[in-house]
């Protein structure tokens, strides 16, 4: 199987994107894997610190190993990790990639702590990719009444991207280009600044990752992939699909107590959502 680095390079050369979907249990995981199998593309599964705590670091690693043994091209990412200890745990557990998220820090401190994460990952010799976030994208994959304050003001500049990559040696960069974590309950979707994406791709010299894809238009996401985002993250839409599917199953069968029965519709809706995005990102 290709390494994640190789798969990302292929996507970048083709001007398409690999879908990255967050999960917090085995039902969502299996649904995402099933979607990738149907579409016939590689996929990245992400688990944030909270999701890792719930599902278990070694449990998710085991699920990925089992999926790979069955022939699936799936990769594992430690999403939004805020400490070096968290980075170390994921690297040693065998994750394909880790994100050190220092976007809440000053630019200088973000560089300093990200560099430490990169140095640790390199020294471990496991080939783990390190991603970092620069700019303001927001912090939570949930439904929002209004966008985070000034979400459209602190966008990543070409100068920041170039300096950050140069001083940290990261493998992947997640810039702020207009999207946000989470999605609005109503109102216009965040607009992706695809012109900025193209500029940052050239300035950074490493593959870009688009965070906060949920709620963006299909046209914007397709354009972002073409402009240089080789990986696109979807989380909130996966969570909403899972919950709505379970709610529908329980409403239809209010006396049902077998979890595998009322969870099945949630998993199916996750699969459908993932399939839709995977086809979009692959230009199908």
C-alpha positions in Angstrom: 0.0 0.0 0.0 1.1 3.5 -0.7 2.3 5.7 2.2 0.1 8.6 3.1 2.7 10.9 1.8 2.6 9.1 -1.6 -1.2 9.2 -1.7 -1.2 12.9 -1.0 1.4 13.6 -3.8 -0.8 11.6 -6.2 -3.8 13.7 -5.2 -1.9 16.9 -5.6 -0.6 16.0 -9.0 -4.1 15.2 -10.2 -5.5 18.4 -8.5 -8.0 16.4 -6.5 -8.3 15.8 -2.7 -8.3 12.9 -0.3 -11.3 12.9 2.0 -10.6 13.1 5.8 -13.5 12.1 8.0 -13.5 12.2 11.8 -15.0 9.3 13.8 -15.5 8.5 17.4 -16.7 4.9 17.3 -16.4 1.7 15.2 -19.8 2.3 13.5 -18.7 5.5 12.0 -15.3 4.0 11.1 -16.8 1.1 9.3 -19.2 3.5 7.5 -16.3 5.6 6.2 -14.4 2.6 5.1 -17.4 1.2 3.3 -17.8 4.6 1.5 -14.2 4.6 0.3 -14.6 1.0 -0.9 -17.7 1.9 -3.0 -16.1 5.0 -4.5 -12.7 3.3 -5.0 -10.5 5.9 -3.4 -8.1 6.1 -0.4 -9.4 7.8 2.7 -8.0 9.3 5.9 -9.7 8.7 9.2 -9.2 11.4 11.9 -9.6 11.3 15.6 -9.3 14.4 17.7 -8.0 14.3 21.3 -11.6 14.0 22.6 -12.4 11.3 20.0 -9.2 9.4 20.8 -10.1 9.4 24.4 -13.5 8.0 23.7 -12.7 5.3 21.2 -9.2 4.5 22.6 -5.9 5.1 20.8 -5.0 1.4 20.5 -8.6 0.5 19.5 -8.6 2.9 16.5 -5.1 1.7 15.5 -6.4 -1.9 15.6 -9.4 -1.0 13.5 -7.2 0.6 10.8 -4.9 -2.5 10.9 -7.8 -4.8 10.3 -9.2 -2.6 7.5 -5.8 -2.7 5.8 -5.6 -6.4 6.2 -8.9 -6.6 4.2 -7.3 -4.5 1.4 -8.6 -1.0 2.3 -6.4 2.0 1.6 -7.0 3.8 4.8 -4.8 6.2 6.8 -5.0 7.4 10.4 -4.5 11.0 11.6 -4.3 12.4 15.1 -6.4 15.4 14.5 -6.0 18.7 16.5 -3.4 17.7 19.1 -2.5 20.5 21.5 0.5 19.0 23.4 3.8 17.3 22.7 2.7 14.4 24.9 -0.3 13.9 22.7 1.9 14.0 19.6 4.2 11.4 21.2 1.4 9.1 22.0 0.0 9.1 18.5 3.5 8.7 16.9 4.4 5.8 19.1 1.0 4.1 18.5 1.6 4.1 14.7 -0.5 6.9 13.4 0.3 7.9 9.8 0.0 11.6 10.6 -0.4 14.0 13.5 -1.6 17.6 13.7 0.0 19.9 16.2 -2.5 22.7 16.6 -0.8 25.8 17.9 -3.2 28.2 16.1 -4.3 29.6 19.4 -0.7 30.6 20.2 1.3 33.5 19.0 2.8 33.0 15.6 6.3 32.7 17.2 5.2 30.2 19.8 3.3 28.2 17.2 6.5 27.9 15.2 8.5 26.9 18.3 6.2 24.2 19.6 5.5 22.9 16.1 9.2 22.5 15.5 9.5 20.4 18.6 6.7 18.2 17.4 8.4 17.8 14.0 11.8 17.0 15.7 10.2 14.3 17.8 8.3 12.7 14.9 11.5 12.7 12.7 13.6 11.2 15.5 11.0 8.4 16.0 11.7 7.2 12.5 8.2 5.9 11.8 7.5 8.1 8.8 4.8 10.0 10.6 3.7 13.2 8.7 3.3 16.3 10.8 0.7 19.0 10.0 0.3 22.4 11.5 -2.4 25.1 11.5 -1.8 28.7 10.8 -4.5 31.4 11.1 -8.0 31.3 12.5 -10.4 28.5 11.5 -12.3 28.1 14.8 -12.1 25.3 17.4 -15.1 23.1 17.4 -16.9 20.8 15.0 -20.5 21.6 16.0 -23.6 23.5 14.8 -23.2 27.2 15.4 -25.7 30.1 15.5 -23.1 32.6 14.2 -19.6 32.3 12.9 -16.7 32.7 15.3 -15.8 36.3 15.8 -13.4 37.7 13.1 -13.2 34.3 11.4 -12.7 36.1 8.1 -10.1 38.5 9.3 -7.1 36.3 10.4 -6.5 34.5 7.1 -3.1 33.0 6.4 -0.7 35.1 4.2 1.9 33.9 1.8 4.6 35.3 3.9 3.4 33.5 7.0 3.0 30.2 5.1 6.5 30.4 3.7 8.1 31.3 7.0 6.2 28.7 9.0 7.2 25.9 6.7 10.8 27.1 6.5 11.2 27.3 10.2 9.4 24.1 11.2 9.9 21.7 8.3 6.3 20.5 8.6 5.0 18.1 5.9 1.5 19.6 5.6 0.0 23.0 6.2 -3.6 23.8 7.2 -4.1 27.5 6.4 -7.0 29.8 7.2 -8.7 30.4 3.9 -12.2 31.3 4.9 -13.7 28.1 6.2 -14.4 27.3 9.8 -14.7 24.3 12.1 -18.4 23.5 12.6 -21.2 24.8 10.4 -23.9 27.3 10.7 -27.4 26.2 11.6 -28.7 28.6 9.0 -27.4 31.3 6.7 -24.7 31.4 4.0 -22.0 28.9 4.0 -18.4 30.0 4.5 -16.7 31.1 1.3 -13.4 29.4 0.5 -10.8 31.9 -0.8 -9.5 29.6 -3.6 -7.3 32.3 -5.0 -5.5 32.4 -1.6 -5.3 28.6 -1.7 -3.3 28.7 -5.0 -1.0 31.5 -3.7 -0.4 29.6 -0.4 0.3 26.4 -2.2 3.1 28.0 -4.1 4.5 29.9 -1.1 4.4 27.0 1.3 5.9 24.4 -1.0 4.1 21.6 0.9 0.6 20.1 0.4 -2.2 22.1 1.9 -5.0 20.7 4.0 -8.5 22.3 4.1 -10.1 22.2 7.5 -13.8 23.1 8.2 -15.2 21.6 5.0 -18.7 21.0 6.4 -21.1 23.6 5.2 -19.0 24.8 2.3 -20.6 24.6 -1.2 -19.7 21.7 -3.5 -18.3 24.2 -6.0 -16.0 25.8 -3.4 -14.7 22.4 -2.2 -14.1 21.2 -5.7 -12.3 24.5 -6.5 -10.2 24.2 -3.3 -9.0 20.8 -4.3 -8.1 22.0 -7.8 -6.3 25.1 -6.3 -4.1 23.0 -4.1 -5.9 21.4 -1.0 -4.8 17.8 -1.3 -6.7 16.7 1.8 -10.2 18.1 2.9 -11.6 17.6 6.4 -15.2 16.8 7.1 -16.4 16.3 10.7 -19.6 18.2 11.6 -21.6 16.8 8.6 -20.6 13.3 9.7 -21.7 13.9 13.3 -25.1 15.4 12.1 -25.7 12.5 9.7 -25.0 10.0 12.4 -27.3 11.6 15.0 -30.1 12.2 12.5 -30.0 8.6 11.3 -30.2 7.3 14.9 -33.0 9.7 15.7 -35.0 8.6 12.7 -34.5 4.9 13.6 -35.7 5.5 17.2 -38.7 7.6 16.0 -39.7 4.8 13.6 -39.2 2.1 16.2 -39.5 3.7 19.7 -39.5 0.4 21.6 -36.3 -0.8 19.9 -33.5 -1.5 22.4 -31.0 -3.4 20.3 -28.2 -0.9 19.6 -27.1 -2.6 16.4 -30.5 -2.0 15.0 -31.1 1.6 15.8 -27.4 2.5 15.2 -27.5 1.0 11.7 -29.4 3.8 10.1 -26.9 6.3 11.6 -24.0 4.4 10.1 -25.8 4.2 6.7 -26.3 7.9 6.7 -22.6 8.5 7.5 -21.7 6.2 4.6 -23.9 8.1 2.3 -22.5 11.4 3.4 -18.9 10.2 3.0 -19.6 8.8 -0.4 -20.9 12.1 -1.6 -17.9 14.0 -0.4 -15.4 11.4 -1.7 -16.9 11.6 -5.2 -16.8 15.4 -5.1 -13.2 15.5 -3.9 -12.1 13.0 -6.6 -13.8 15.0 -9.3 -16.3 12.2 -10.1 
